[in-house]
Amino acid sequence: MYKLYCRIYQFAFRLASYFLPWRKPERLKDFQRLAELLQQKEIDKVLLVMGPNLFAMGAHQSLIQELDRVGVRFVIYNETVPNPTIDNVEDALVLYQQEACSAIIALGGGSPMDCAKAVGARVVRPNKTVSQMRGLLKIRRKLPLFIAIPTTAGSGSETTVAAVISDSNTHEKYAINDPSLIPHYVVLEASLTKNLPPFTTATTGMDALSHAVEAYVGRSNTRQTKRDALRATKLILEDLYKAYENGEDMAARKYMQRAAFLAGTAFTRAYVGYVHAIGHSLGAKYNTSHGLAMAVVMPYVLEMYGAKAHKPLAELAIYSGIGNKTLSNQENAERFIAEIRELNAKMGIPDKIEGIVEEDIPVLAKHALKEANPLYPVPVIFDQGQVESIYHKLC
């Protein structure tokens, strides 16, 4: 009965989603165009949200020069941590309000973007806490002008309705989902990813792959999300290792940013699945980096889906050139999963997650199921025992 309830919920939400204000961010050519846009919109001051490492590297300097050129003032919040916390959001919100900002720019990977989204949500919903906005459609108000500048090719957060925030006290992650969180504009500048360490390139790229794959195997696709997921998967499997092996390969970097954008548009509408639910629980409990968790968890979940996922996985394999039409769906699906494992191994990504405590597994599984069910339109609805078995395989 519970599985039936989940499917009815997913069906109803899929129907309702056709009436939601979906949109794609408008792409800006470069920082010059971004600055001129702010000037045209008479934005007096912006909040720039980023992390301490990027700030120390000076990744924002080219942007700041353009803002100075057109006379747009700025204030920087540079304390965003991986798996951003409620404290990050509240501290950045105070800065936004004290400095009388009227726009937000997120510079970085998924963490600064998620933090910035939650700040925007708190600006327009001042009487709601972050925890009260978890789940679906709890904002429903237009955010301040929001521009995303990804410095990784992975999170896809520059296109999505989602912000994932950690609660330091309860060790939970809150997924906030609302179309109002989609950035209004995005700047894709491949040179910003040039200095990424190889392992970060690897894990963020696998994060993008998890978005495309989970979107494609799910049951809430549209023709557009399927096209975007297919194209993203092919680009990642062709170019991720090139970018990992040679950080100076700007063509591969460019294609990876494009793939992350496409994967983001796919899962924004089609959603994700248990790979993300399990990965989020590991990040909240053990601070496991999101991309690493996605890379390691993905093949185990895809295998657990079994025959229900064979056809879409086979289609991904064939489109990407891994499989062929002479093989069965099961054989092509197995090739696809094997390709994920092989790519992980080539890039030094392990097949286990260090630090998982056996006694924590029932609670971790409970958190994962709470996130995934009934919302995520997965091929197979897992129960507590099935999810726990995946954690045991990860140990």
TORGU-555860 format. One record per residue (C-alpha): residue in one letter; y, x, z. Coordinates in steps of 0.25 Angstrom, whole numbers, plus 2048, in hexadecimal, padded with zeros to 3 digits. Last residue first. Layout:
REM TORGU-555860
(pt 'A' (Y X Z))
...
This chain:
REM TORGU-555860
(pt 'C' (800 87E 810))
(pt 'L' (803 876 803))
(pt 'K' (7F5 870 802))
(pt 'H' (7F7 86A 810))
(pt 'Y' (804 864 80C))
(pt 'I' (7FD 85D 800))
(pt 'S' (7F3 858 809))
(pt 'E' (7FD 851 812))
(pt 'V' (803 84A 806))
(pt 'Q' (7F5 844 803))
(pt 'G' (7F3 840 811))
(pt 'Q' (800 839 813))
(pt 'D' (7FE 831 806))
(pt 'F' (802 834 7F8))
(pt 'I' (808 82B 7EE))
(pt 'V' (803 82F 7E0))
(pt 'P' (80B 831 7D3))
(pt 'V' (818 832 7DC))
(pt 'P' (824 828 7DB))
(pt 'Y' (82B 82E 7E7))
(pt 'L' (831 823 7EF))
(pt 'P' (826 81D 7F8))
(pt 'N' (823 827 7FD))
(pt 'A' (828 835 7FA))
(pt 'E' (831 838 806))
(pt 'K' (829 832 811))
(pt 'L' (81C 838 80A))
(pt 'A' (822 846 80B))
(pt 'H' (826 844 81A))
(pt 'K' (819 83F 81E))
(pt 'A' (812 84A 817))
(pt 'L' (81B 854 81F))
(pt 'V' (817 84D 82C))
(pt 'P' (808 84E 829))
(pt 'I' (80A 85C 824))
(pt 'D' (811 862 830))
(pt 'E' (805 866 838))
(pt 'E' (800 86E 82D))
(pt 'V' (80C 877 82D))
(pt 'I' (812 87A 81F))
(pt 'G' (818 888 820))
(pt 'E' (815 88D 812))
(pt 'I' (815 884 806))
(pt 'K' (809 887 7FD))
(pt 'D' (807 88A 7EE))
(pt 'P' (811 895 7EE))
(pt 'I' (81D 897 7E4))
(pt 'G' (81D 8A5 7DF))
(pt 'M' (822 8A1 7D1))
(pt 'K' (815 8A3 7C9))
(pt 'A' (80E 89B 7D4))
(pt 'N' (817 88F 7D3))
(pt 'L' (816 88F 7C4))
(pt 'E' (807 890 7C5))
(pt 'R' (807 884 7CF))
(pt 'I' (810 87C 7C6))
(pt 'E' (807 87F 7BA))
(pt 'A' (7FB 87B 7C2))
(pt 'I' (801 86D 7C4))
(pt 'F' (804 86C 7B5))
(pt 'R' (7F6 870 7B1))
(pt 'E' (7F0 866 7BB))
(pt 'A' (7F8 85B 7B5))
(pt 'N' (7F4 85F 7A7))
(pt 'E' (7E5 85F 7AB))
(pt 'Q' (7E7 852 7B2))
(pt 'N' (7EE 84B 7A6))
(pt 'S' (7E3 850 79D))
(pt 'L' (7E4 85C 794))
(pt 'T' (7E6 85B 784))
(pt 'K' (7F5 857 786))
(pt 'N' (7F9 864 78B))
(pt 'G' (7FD 86B 799))
(pt 'I' (807 875 79D))
(pt 'G' (811 873 791))
(pt 'S' (81C 86C 79A))
(pt 'Y' (81A 85F 793))
(pt 'I' (80B 85F 795))
(pt 'A' (80C 863 7A3))
(pt 'L' (816 859 7A7))
(pt 'E' (80E 84E 7A0))
(pt 'A' (801 853 7A7))
(pt 'L' (809 851 7B4))
(pt 'P' (80D 843 7B1))
(pt 'K' (7FE 840 7AD))
(pt 'H' (7F7 847 7B9))
(pt 'A' (800 841 7C4))
(pt 'K' (7F8 835 7C8))
(pt 'A' (7EB 83D 7C6))
(pt 'G' (7EE 846 7D2))
(pt 'Y' (7FB 844 7DA))
(pt 'M' (7F5 84F 7E4))
(pt 'E' (7F6 859 7D9))
(pt 'L' (804 857 7D6))
(pt 'V' (807 858 7E5))
(pt 'Y' (800 865 7E7))
(pt 'P' (807 86B 7DA))
(pt 'M' (815 867 7DF))
(pt 'V' (814 86C 7EE))
(pt 'V' (817 87B 7EB))
(pt 'A' (822 879 7E1))
(pt 'M' (829 86E 7E8))
(pt 'A' (828 875 7F6))
(pt 'L' (82E 882 7F0))
(pt 'G' (839 87A 7E9))
(pt 'H' (83D 873 7F6))
(pt 'S' (83D 87F 7FF))
(pt 'T' (834 87D 80B))
(pt 'N' (83D 87A 817))
(pt 'Y' (831 878 820))
(pt 'K' (832 86A 824))
(pt 'A' (83D 864 81A))
(pt 'G' (838 86D 80E))
(pt 'L' (82A 86A 810))
(pt 'S' (82D 85B 811))
(pt 'H' (835 85C 804))
(pt 'G' (82A 862 7FD))
(pt 'I' (820 857 801))
(pt 'A' (82A 84C 7FC))
(pt 'H' (82D 855 7EF))
(pt 'V' (81F 857 7EB))
(pt 'Y' (81C 849 7EF))
(pt 'G' (824 842 7E4))
(pt 'V' (831 843 7DC))
(pt 'Y' (83B 839 7D6))
(pt 'A' (83B 833 7C8))
(pt 'R' (84A 831 7C8))
(pt 'T' (850 83D 7CE))
(pt 'F' (842 844 7CB))
(pt 'A' (845 845 7BC))
(pt 'T' (854 848 7BD))
(pt 'G' (850 854 7C7))
(pt 'A' (846 859 7BD))
(pt 'L' (850 859 7B2))
(pt 'F' (85A 861 7BA))
(pt 'A' (84F 86B 7BF))
(pt 'A' (84B 86D 7B1))
(pt 'R' (859 86F 7AC))
(pt 'Q' (85B 87A 7B7))
(pt 'M' (84D 880 7B3))
(pt 'Y' (852 880 7A5))
(pt 'K' (85E 888 7A8))
(pt 'R' (857 892 7B1))
(pt 'A' (84D 894 7A6))
(pt 'A' (858 897 79C))
(pt 'M' (85F 8A0 7A7))
(pt 'D' (853 8A9 7A8))
(pt 'E' (85A 8B3 7B2))
(pt 'G' (851 8AE 7BD))
(pt 'N' (845 8B3 7B6))
(pt 'E' (837 8B0 7BB))
(pt 'Y' (83C 8A3 7C3))
(pt 'A' (844 89E 7B7))
(pt 'K' (838 8A1 7AD))
(pt 'Y' (82F 89A 7B7))
(pt 'L' (837 88E 7B7))
(pt 'D' (839 88D 7A8))
(pt 'E' (82D 887 7A1))
(pt 'L' (827 87F 7AD))
(pt 'I' (835 87A 7B1))
(pt 'L' (83A 876 7A3))
(pt 'K' (82D 86E 7A1))
(pt 'T' (82E 867 7AE))
(pt 'A' (83D 864 7AC))
(pt 'R' (83A 85E 79E))
(pt 'L' (82F 855 7A3))
(pt 'A' (837 850 7B0))
(pt 'D' (843 84D 7A7))
(pt 'R' (83A 845 79D))
(pt 'K' (833 83E 7A8))
(pt 'T' (840 83B 7AF))
(pt 'Q' (846 835 7A2))
(pt 'R' (83A 82C 79F))
(pt 'T' (83B 827 7AD))
(pt 'N' (832 82B 7B8))
(pt 'S' (82E 824 7C5))
(pt 'R' (820 826 7C7))
(pt 'G' (820 835 7CA))
(pt 'V' (819 840 7C2))
(pt 'Y' (826 843 7BB))
(pt 'A' (82F 843 7C7))
(pt 'E' (826 84C 7CF))
(pt 'V' (824 856 7C3))
(pt 'A' (833 857 7C0))
(pt 'H' (838 858 7CF))
(pt 'S' (82C 862 7D2))
(pt 'L' (830 86B 7C6))
(pt 'A' (83F 86C 7CB))
(pt 'D' (839 870 7D9))
(pt 'M' (831 87A 7D1))
(pt 'G' (83D 880 7CC))
(pt 'T' (844 881 7D9))
(pt 'T' (837 888 7DE))
(pt 'A' (837 892 7D3))
(pt 'T' (846 895 7D2))
(pt 'T' (846 897 7E1))
(pt 'F' (83A 8A1 7E0))
(pt 'P' (842 8A9 7D5))
(pt 'P' (84F 8AA 7DD))
(pt 'L' (85A 8A2 7D7))
(pt 'N' (865 8AB 7D1))
(pt 'K' (865 8A4 7C3))
(pt 'T' (865 896 7C8))
(pt 'L' (875 895 7C8))
(pt 'S' (874 89A 7BA))
(pt 'A' (86D 88D 7B5))
(pt 'E' (87A 885 7B7))
(pt 'L' (876 876 7B8))
(pt 'V' (883 86F 7BD))
(pt 'V' (880 861 7C2))
(pt 'Y' (889 854 7C3))
(pt 'H' (888 847 7CA))
(pt 'P' (87D 84B 7D4))
(pt 'I' (873 841 7D6))
(pt 'L' (874 83D 7E5))
(pt 'S' (879 82F 7E1))
(pt 'P' (86B 82C 7DB))
(pt 'D' (866 82B 7E9))
(pt 'N' (85A 832 7F0))
(pt 'I' (85C 839 7FE))
(pt 'A' (84F 841 801))
(pt 'Y' (84F 845 810))
(pt 'K' (847 851 814))
(pt 'E' (841 851 822))
(pt 'H' (840 85C 82C))
(pt 'T' (845 852 837))
(pt 'N' (850 85B 83C))
(pt 'S' (854 863 830))
(pt 'D' (855 856 827))
(pt 'S' (854 85B 819))
(pt 'I' (85B 855 80D))
(pt 'V' (856 852 7FF))
(pt 'A' (860 84C 7F6))
(pt 'A' (85B 843 7EA))
(pt 'V' (861 83C 7DE))
(pt 'T' (85F 848 7D5))
(pt 'T' (866 850 7CA))
(pt 'E' (86B 85C 7D1))
(pt 'S' (860 85C 7DB))
(pt 'G' (857 861 7D0))
(pt 'S' (851 86A 7DA))
(pt 'G' (84C 875 7D1))
(pt 'A' (855 87D 7C8))
(pt 'T' (85D 884 7D3))
(pt 'T' (86D 886 7D4))
(pt 'P' (86F 877 7D1))
(pt 'I' (87E 873 7D0))
(pt 'A' (87F 864 7D5))
(pt 'I' (88C 85C 7D4))
(pt 'F' (88F 850 7DD))
(pt 'L' (89C 848 7DC))
(pt 'P' (89C 840 7E9))
(pt 'L' (88F 837 7EA))
(pt 'K' (88F 829 7E5))
(pt 'R' (889 81F 7EF))
(pt 'R' (87A 81A 7EF))
(pt 'I' (877 822 7FB))
(pt 'K' (86A 81D 801))
(pt 'L' (863 81B 7F4))
(pt 'L' (855 821 7F7))
(pt 'G' (850 829 803))
(pt 'R' (858 831 80D))
(pt 'M' (866 82C 80F))
(pt 'Q' (865 829 81E))
(pt 'S' (860 837 820))
(pt 'V' (86C 83D 81A))
(pt 'T' (875 835 823))
(pt 'K' (87C 828 81E))
(pt 'N' (88A 824 823))
(pt 'P' (891 82E 819))
(pt 'R' (88A 829 80D))
(pt 'V' (893 82E 802))
(pt 'V' (895 83C 808))
(pt 'R' (887 83C 80E))
(pt 'A' (881 83A 800))
(pt 'G' (88A 845 7FA))
(pt 'V' (885 84E 805))
(pt 'A' (877 84A 802))
(pt 'K' (879 84E 7F4))
(pt 'A' (87F 85B 7F8))
(pt 'C' (873 85F 801))
(pt 'D' (869 85B 7F6))
(pt 'M' (871 864 7EC))
(pt 'P' (872 86F 7F5))
(pt 'S' (863 86F 7F8))
(pt 'G' (85E 86C 7E9))
(pt 'G' (864 879 7E4))
(pt 'G' (872 87E 7E4))
(pt 'L' (880 87A 7E2))
(pt 'A' (883 86B 7E6))
(pt 'I' (891 867 7E3))
(pt 'I' (898 85B 7EB))
(pt 'A' (8A4 853 7E8))
(pt 'S' (8B0 84D 7F0))
(pt 'C' (8B2 857 7FB))
(pt 'A' (8BB 854 807))
(pt 'E' (8B9 862 80E))
(pt 'Q' (8B4 85B 81B))
(pt 'Q' (8AC 851 813))
(pt 'Y' (8A4 85B 80B))
(pt 'L' (8A3 865 816))
(pt 'V' (89D 85A 81F))
(pt 'L' (893 856 814))
(pt 'A' (88F 864 813))
(pt 'D' (88B 865 822))
(pt 'E' (884 857 821))
(pt 'V' (87C 85A 815))
(pt 'N' (878 868 81A))
(pt 'D' (874 862 828))
(pt 'I' (86B 858 821))
(pt 'T' (864 863 81B))
(pt 'P' (862 86A 80E))
(pt 'N' (854 86E 80A))
(pt 'P' (859 87C 807))
(pt 'V' (866 87E 80E))
(pt 'T' (874 87A 80B))
(pt 'E' (87E 882 812))
(pt 'N' (888 885 807))
(pt 'Y' (892 879 808))
(pt 'I' (89D 87E 7FF))
(pt 'V' (8AB 878 7FE))
(pt 'F' (8B2 876 7F1))
(pt 'R' (8C0 874 7EA))
(pt 'V' (8C2 870 7DC))
(pt 'G' (8CD 878 7D6))
(pt 'V' (8C8 879 7C7))
(pt 'R' (8C6 888 7C8))
(pt 'D' (8C1 888 7D6))
(pt 'L' (8B6 87E 7D3))
(pt 'E' (8B2 888 7C8))
(pt 'Q' (8B2 894 7D0))
(pt 'I' (8AA 88C 7DB))
(pt 'L' (89F 889 7D1))
(pt 'S' (89E 897 7CD))
(pt 'Q' (89D 89C 7DB))
(pt 'H' (892 892 7E0))
(pt 'A' (886 89B 7DE))
(pt 'G' (88D 8A5 7E7))
(pt 'M' (880 8AB 7EC))
(pt 'A' (884 8A8 7FB))
(pt 'F' (887 899 7F7))
(pt 'L' (879 898 7F0))
(pt 'N' (872 89D 7FC))
(pt 'P' (87A 894 806))
(pt 'G' (877 887 7FF))
(pt 'M' (880 87E 7F6))
(pt 'V' (889 872 7F8))
(pt 'L' (897 873 7F1))
(pt 'L' (8A0 868 7F7))
(pt 'V' (8AB 865 7ED))
(pt 'K' (8BB 863 7EE))
(pt 'D' (8C6 85D 7E6))
(pt 'I' (8BD 855 7DC))
(pt 'E' (8C7 850 7D1))
(pt 'K' (8BC 84B 7C8))
(pt 'Q' (8C1 854 7BD))
(pt 'Q' (8C2 860 7C6))
(pt 'L' (8B3 85D 7CB))
(pt 'L' (8AF 85C 7BC))
(pt 'E' (8B7 869 7B9))
(pt 'A' (8AF 870 7C4))
(pt 'L' (8A2 86C 7BE))
(pt 'R' (8A6 86F 7B0))
(pt 'Q' (8A9 87D 7B5))
(pt 'F' (89C 87E 7BD))
(pt 'D' (894 87C 7B0))
(pt 'K' (88F 872 7A6))
(pt 'L' (88E 865 7AF))
(pt 'R' (882 85C 7AE))
(pt 'E' (884 84E 7B2))
(pt 'P' (87A 84A 7BD))
(pt 'K' (870 840 7B8))
(pt 'R' (870 831 7BC))
(pt 'W' (868 826 7C3))
(pt 'P' (870 81B 7C8))
(pt 'L' (865 812 7CE))
(pt 'F' (860 806 7C6))
(pt 'Y' (854 80C 7C0))
(pt 'S' (850 811 7CD))
(pt 'A' (84D 803 7D2))
(pt 'L' (841 802 7C9))
(pt 'R' (83C 810 7CE))
(pt 'F' (83F 80C 7DD))
(pt 'A' (837 7FF 7DB))
(pt 'F' (82B 807 7D5))
(pt 'Q' (82C 812 7E0))
(pt 'Y' (82C 807 7EB))
(pt 'I' (820 800 7E5))
(pt 'R' (818 80D 7E3))
(pt 'C' (81B 811 7F2))
(pt 'Y' (817 803 7F7))
(pt 'L' (80A 804 7EF))
(pt 'K' (807 812 7F5))
(pt 'Y' (809 80B 803))
(pt 'M' (800 800 800))
